[in-house]
Structures are given as structure tokens and as C-alpha cells.
């Protein structure tokens, strides 16, 4: 994904160290981890990313009704 000229915001979330290490190792096969995260966010916004719910975490995928 080409980098825009200005990145002026952050998205922050926490994961455990084991997850971070595994993600960074896998992401390095495609670029730097931040570029992979940017692509994931953009793919989600473009409806190119489909998240298959984990049955153990069903409550995270409750359909929200917009006002």
C-alpha cells in the first residue's frame, strides 16, 4: 500500500507479548508491521476483509442497530 504523505493519527490497542512477536514475524514477510496493519485497516474499510467470528467470542460480534 503506498504511504500517504501525512500520517497524523494513531490507532492503539494492546496484545500480549506472544501475539506481538508472532504478528511481527509474520508481517515481516510482507513488509514492516505498521504497513501490514495499515493495509488491514484499509481492507476492512473497503470491505475486502471478512472476519469470521470465533464461537468462543460471539459477544464481540453482536449486530448493532444504528439510530
N, C-alpha and C positions, 0 to 999 in steps of 0.2 A: 504494500500500500504506500503510495507516495506520501511523504510527510507534508502536511500543510505548513505554511510559513510561520504560523504562530500557534503555539500550544500555551494557553493561558489558564487552564483549569486542571484540576486533579480529580480522579476517582480513586478512592481509597477503600480497601477492605482488608480484613485480617484472615489469615490462614495459618495452619500450624507449619512448623519448620519443614517437616517431611513433605508436605504438599508443595511448599515453595520450591524446595530443591528439585522435586520431580518435575514440576512445571518448567522451571528454568532449564533443566537438562533437555526436556523435550522441545521447548520453544527455540532453543539454540540451533536446532536442525533447520529452522525456517527463518531465522533472523534473530534479532535481540528480543528478549521477553516483552519489553514495552511495545514493540511493533506488533507482536502477536496479540497482545491484549487490545491494542487499538483496532486491529483487524476484527477481533471477536466482537467488540462493541459495535463497530460499523456494520458487520454482518447481521447482528441482532437487529439493528435499526432498519436495515434494508430487507428484512425478512428472509435472509439467506441462511439463518441459523435456527435450527429446530432443537429445542430442549426436550428430551424425553424424560418425563417425571420419574423419579425414583420412588417406588411404592412405599419405602420407609420414610419418605419426606413429603408425603402427599399434601400436608398442610401448607407447604410452600407454594403450591400450585392452585390454590383456590381461585376460582374465577371472580374477578372484581367487577362490580357493576358501577359504571361511570355515571355521574349525575348529568 
